[in-house]
Amino acid sequence: QVQLVESGVGLVQAGGSLRLSCAASRSIFSANTMGWYRQTPGKQRELVAAITKGGRTNYANSVKGRFTISRDIATNTVYLQMNSLKPEDTAVYYCNAELPPVYWGQGTQVTVSS
């Protein structure tokens, strides 16, 4: 069992930056993939960014060049650095770990004001 706890709830103006953190309750070294997803009301949860065990990263087209995913295996933490934020980035952001099985965090609200 793995618990994922997100932090970094934020209200930020468009153009600003925010860093989300996801702390895992135990080692994430063996996880195949760690990722960040987001969801807005009435829409499906979508992948924002992911990082594999080997360190390969993958980003949604809408965030490429603005967001960066990283991990600190020593502290079992995954980060999402979000720059040049836009109002359309407003969503609940979820941390995800695919060991397998798949684990989810509780979600954290990010609001970008115009």
Stockholm file with secondary structure:
# STOCKHOLM 1.0

chainA/1-114         QVQLVESGVGLVQAGGSLRLSCAASRSIFSANTMGWYRQTPGKQRELVAAITKGGRTNYANSVKGRFTISRDIATNTVYLQMNSLKPEDTAVYYCNAELPPVYWGQGTQVTVSS
#=GR chainA/1-114 SS CCCEEEECCEEEETTCCEEEEEEESSCCTTCSEEEEEEECTTSCCEEEEEEETTCCEEECTTTTTTEEEEEEGGGTEEEEEECSCCGGGCEEEEEEEESSSEEECCCEEEEEEC
#=GC SS_cons         CCCEEEECCEEEETTCCEEEEEEESSCCTTCSEEEEEEECTTSCCEEEEEEETTCCEEECTTTTTTEEEEEEGGGTEEEEEECSCCGGGCEEEEEEEESSSEEECCCEEEEEEC
//
